[in-house]
Amino acid sequence: MEHKKIEIFGNTQSLSILMYLIDHSGCTKTDLYQEVVRNSRMPDKLNVLEKAGLIHQVQDGRSTRLYITSKGLEVAKYLFEIEDILHKP
C-alpha cells in the first residue's frame, strides 16, 4: 500500500487552527495568534487551509475574520472520529 502525505496537515498548527475555528468561527487573526499560533508563518498556514476550502478569510475593516467552512466542519468531524478510535482500548 502506497502512503500519501497529507500536505494540508503537514504540521500540527494547521490542525490546531482548524480545531480552534470549530468553536471560534468568525474570530480575528489576532485572536487566533493570541490563542493558538504564535508563529510568523501563520498567514501561510491560513492561505493553505483556505485554498483547500476548509476556512474562509474575510476582511472586516482593518481586521481579517476567519470562518470554518462546511467542508472544514466535515473534515473536523472525521478528525474527531479518528481521535475516538485512537483512544479506544
N, C-alpha and C positions, 0 to 999 in steps of 0.2 A: 504494500500500500504506500503510495507516494504521500509525503507530508507537505502540506502547503502552509506557508507562513501567512498569518493574518496581519496584513500590513497596518490596518487601521488601529489595531490594538497592540502594536509593537512595543508599547510601553504602558506601564500601569497608570500613568497620569491620564491617558485618554480614557481608560476605564473609569477612573475616579471622576473625571469631568462628566461623563455620561450619567453615572450613577447620582452625582450631585444634582444634575438638572432634572432628574425624575421628580424630586420634591421641591426644586427651586427654579422651575422653568419661568423665564422672564427676569431672572436676576441679571445684574450687570457684569461686565468683565471684571470690574473692580471687586465685586462681591466674590466672584469665583477665585480671583487671585488671592484674596484675603483668607478664604475658607479652605481652598483645595490646592491650587497650583501656584507655587511661588517660584516660577521659572520664566526666564525671559523669552523662552520659545513657546509660551502659551498661545500666542496668536497663530503660530504654525499648526499647533495641535488642533485648535478650533477650526482652522481652514480645512484640515484633513477630514474632521468629523462632519463639517458642513458639505464638503464635496461628496462625501459618502451618503449624504441625505439623512444623517442622524440628528443634526441640530440645524437651527436657522439663526443667523445673526441679523439683528435689526437695529439700525441707527436710530437713536432716540435723543435728539438734541446733541449734547456733547458726549453722551454715553452710548454704549452698544449693549443691547439686551440680548440674552441668549435663551433660545427656546428649544426644547426637545421636540422632535417631530414624531408623527405616528410610527414611522419606521424605526426611529430611535427607541421609542417605547417598546416596540415589538422585540428588538434586539435585546433590550434590558430585561424583558420578561424571560427570554431564553438564558440570559446570563444568571438570573436568579435561580432558574431551574437547574442549571449546571452546578451552582453553588450548593443547592439542596442535595444533589446527587453526591457531591464530594463529601458532604457531612454525614451521609448515611454510614452506619457501621458495616 
